[in-house]
Amino acid sequence: MQSKGLQFRSNPKPLIIKCSSIKTPHHHGPPPIVVVGSANADIYVEIDRLPKQGETISAKTGQTLAGGKGANQAVCSSKLNYPTFFLGQVGDDANGKFITEELALVGVELGCLRCLGGNVPTGHAVVMLQPDGQNSIVIVGGANMTAWPDKFEGQGLEVVSNAGVVLLQREIPDFVNVQVAKSARNAGVPVILDAGGMDAPFPPELLKFVDIFSPNETELGRLTGMPTDSFEQISQAVAKCHQMGVKQVLVKLGDKGSALFIENEKPIKQPIISAKQVLDTTGAAAAASLCVQVKGAIPSMPDRESVLNLLQSV
């Protein structure tokens, strides 16, 4: 992959841009899933409870695992035996190398993964995991939020334009998502946007280029400024999303399952498939019933056989 011709946002210390050493082969077969998004090193600490203000507590254990909403989606897709490309950025550090190796291990194509020099760290998160599987997370954007090209072009544009579907989240700058979604729309490629990530206001133009928008109840309420405590209220908030330009809205309802709202059609409700045990909810939006039974985001992503076995058991 060549980086010539890319224009980067101004930075007081010029960045040395190194491209992934993993080359993208000429793709054969069905149009791939293309994920454009974040990659993080998740630092897990297991605690009995959250610390109070000004308090220091000890963790039972700690470990670093690969994660990030974009990388999670890419791994989940690839482990389901579907060709998957990941477009993202990591730092030129140990965490960046670790994440790259983890993605490559499950077969994700990384020819468009960019490695940033200039002391830009790989994105990372501190995940505080409690005994009931619930967690609290603090995210450091790092390379996920730094020095993206001002214009989306070159190999990345080619990969997106030839995708079967493009997946986006909100752990990278909104202007990147807008350009990617617009490029996909121009090429006739459907775009699915997971609302998770930044809690900043949505750029109005983004939803116009999205085919399926997937928020949870809180994210839906934040976007529309409407209450989402009941299914009727959720339906009214979704109607506002339709007015904003997105025709299909898949709302994640926690332990109530999910609901797909297609404009001018009756909502389709999907109940949850109960998990035998809950160890960690990180990454559960990608494949919840199986993910919550394994600690870590990327390590918890199920393979195709596990998903098929689960569906057959219902």
N, C-alpha and C positions, 0 to 999 in steps of 0.2 A: 504494500500500500504506500502510495506517495502522498506527501503532505504539501507539495508545491502548490502555490496559488491560494492557499487558505489565508483568510484575513482574520486576525484575532482582535478581540477587544483590548483596548489599551491597558497596560499594566506597568507600574513604575519599574519593575524588574522583568525584562523580557524573559519569556519562558522558552525553554528548550523543548521542542515537541518531538517525542520519539513515538513511532508507530509500532503497533504490535508485531512481534516477530512471527506470529502465527498467520500464515497466508490463507486467504479464503479461496478454496478450490472452485473451479467452475461448477455451478450447481446443476444437478440433474434431478428430475422427479417433480413432485408437486411444488407449487409456489410456497416458499418458506414463511414461517412466522418470523416477523422482525420486531424485536423489542428495542426501543430507544429509551434509555433511562439510567437509573442510578446503580452503583455497585459500592457496597460498604463492607468494612470489617466490623462485625458485631462483637463487642466485648461483653460477654455475659458474666453477671455476678448473681449468685443465688443467695437470697436473703430471706429471713423470716418475716420481715415487715419493712416498709419504707422508713427511712430515717426522718425524725422530726427536725424542724428548723434548728440549725446550730448543733445537731447531734452527729456523732460519728459512730457507725456500727460496723461489725465485722461480717464479711460474707463467708458462706460455707465453702464455696468453690468459685473459681473464675476461669474462663477460657475464651479464646477468640475464634469465631466462626464466620464464614462468608455469608453475606446477606445483601440488603438493599432491594427495594421494591422491583427495580428493573431486572437485576440479576436473578431475583427469586422467580420472576415470570419466565425468564429465559431457561433457567434450569428445569422448572416444572414442565415447560413445553418440550425440551429436549429429552427429558426422562420418559415422556410419553411417546417417544420414538418418532417425533416429528421434526423435520429439518428446521433449525432455529438459528437466527443471526442476532447478535447482540451489538448494539451501537452505544458506546458509553465512554467514560473517561476514568482513569485511575492515576494515582501518583507514582513517581519513580521511586518506590520504597518497598519495604518488605510486605506490607499489606497489599499493595498493588500486585506484586508477584504472586502472593498467596491466592487472591481472588481470581487472577488470570488462570492459574493452575486448576483451581476448583471448577471453573466454567469449562475449561478445555477437557477436563476429566470426564464430564458427562456428555461431551460431543457438541457443545455450543460453538458455532462458527465465530471467530474473533478477529477476522481480518479488518474490521472497522473499529476495533477497540483502540482508543488513543491513550498513550501514556505521557503524562505531563511532567516535565522537569521543573527547574526553578523553585525547588523546595515546596511545591504544592503537594500537600498530603492526600493520600487516598481518603475518600469519605469514610467516616466511621461512626459507630453508635455505641452508647453504653446502655445495655439492656438489664434492668433490675428485675429479676425473676423471683416471684413469690411462690410459696408451697402449693397454692391452688392453681398454678399455671398462668395467673394473670401477670402482666408486666407493665413497667413504666420505662419509657425510652427517651434518651436525649441524643439528638443527631448532630453531627458536625459535617457540613456539606462537603468541604474540601474540594477535590477534583470534580465532583458532581456539579458544582455550582460555579466553576472557574474556567475562563478562557475557551468557551465554546466559540466556534467560528461564527462571525456575524451573518454569514450567508450559508445556507444548507445546500451543498453541491457536491460534485465529484462522486467517489465510490459510494458514499453514504446515500446520496440521492438515487443512484442507480439501484442499490439494494432495496431501498424503500419502494421505488417505482415498480419493482418486479416481485413484490411480496404478495402473499396470499391474504395477509392481514397484518396490521401494525398495532402494537400494544404500547401505550404510553402511561405514565404516572406523573406525579408532581413532586419528585425529588431532584429535578433538574430545572433550569430556568424556563419560565413560561414562554419566552420568545423562541426557544428551541422547539418546544412542543407545538407551538403555532406553525412554525415553518415546516416541521415534519408532517403535521396533520394536513396542511394545505398542499404539500407536495404529493402526499398519498391520495388525497381527494382528486387532484388534477390527473393522477394516473389511474383513477378508478379503483383504488385499493381501500377497503374498509378500515376504519380506525376505531379502536376500543380504548377509552380513557378511564383508568382507575383514578378516582378522585383523591386517593390517599396521598399524603405527603405534606406540602406546605399548607398552612391554614390561611394564607393570604387570599385576597379576592381573586376570582377567576377572571382572566381577560375575556371580555365578551366575544371576541372573534374566535376564540378557541372552540367553543361548542358548535359553531357553525360548520366546522370541518370534522366533527366527531359523529360516527355512526351509532355507537353504543357507549353511553356514559354510565359508569358504575360507582355510585357513592354509597356510603352507609347512611343511617338516619341522621347522624350529626352533620356529616358533610353536606347532605341534601339540604338540611335546615340552614346551614351557614351560607350556602350558595344562593338560596331563594329568599332568605330572611323570613321564612315561614315556619310555624311549629310542625313537628313531625312525631308527635307522641302517639298518635293513633294511625291505623291504616287509612282512614278517611283523610286525615291531614297529610299523610305521605302522598296520597293520590293527588291532592290539590297542589302540593309542592312540585310533584312530577309534571303536572299540567303546565306549570310555569316554565319548567325546563323545556317542554315541547315548544312553548312560545319563544324560547331563547334560541331555538334552532336545532336541537337534538331530537331525533324521532324515536329512539329507543333508550329507555333508562332501566338499568338493572340495579335494583336497590338491595343492598345486603342488610338483613334484618337480625343479625346476631343469632340468638337461639331460636328465633322464629323462622329461620331459613332465608329465603330471598323472594323477590317478586320482579318479574319482567313487565314493564309497561311499554307497549307499542302504541304510538299515537292512533287514536280512533279505534282501538281494539280493547277487549276485556283483559285486565291484568292476569298474568299467569303466575300462580303461587307455587313455590317449591319448598316443602318442609325440610328440616335438617335431617341428616343421617347421623344418629347419635354415635359419639366416640366412646370406646370402652373406658378410656382414662384420659385426663387432660394434664399434660406435663408443661406445655408452653404454647401460648397462642400467637407467638411471633410468626409472621408469614402465613397465618391461617387463611387469609383471604384467598390465597391461590388454590388451596385444596384442603379445606378446613378439617373435615372429619378425620383424615389421615394425618395431617400436619400436626395437630395438637397433641398427638401421642408420642412425638419425638422432639427432643430439645434442639433448638436452633432453627433458622429460617431455611437456608439451602439444604442442610442435612435432612430436614423433615420432608422435602418434596418427594412425593411418591412416584414409583415407576409405573409403567403401563399395566403390568400384571396386577399390581396391588389395587389400582383403580378399578380394573375390570372385575376382580374378585369381590371388591366392595359392592359394586353395582349389582352383581349377580346374587349377592346375599340379601338384598333389599326385597 
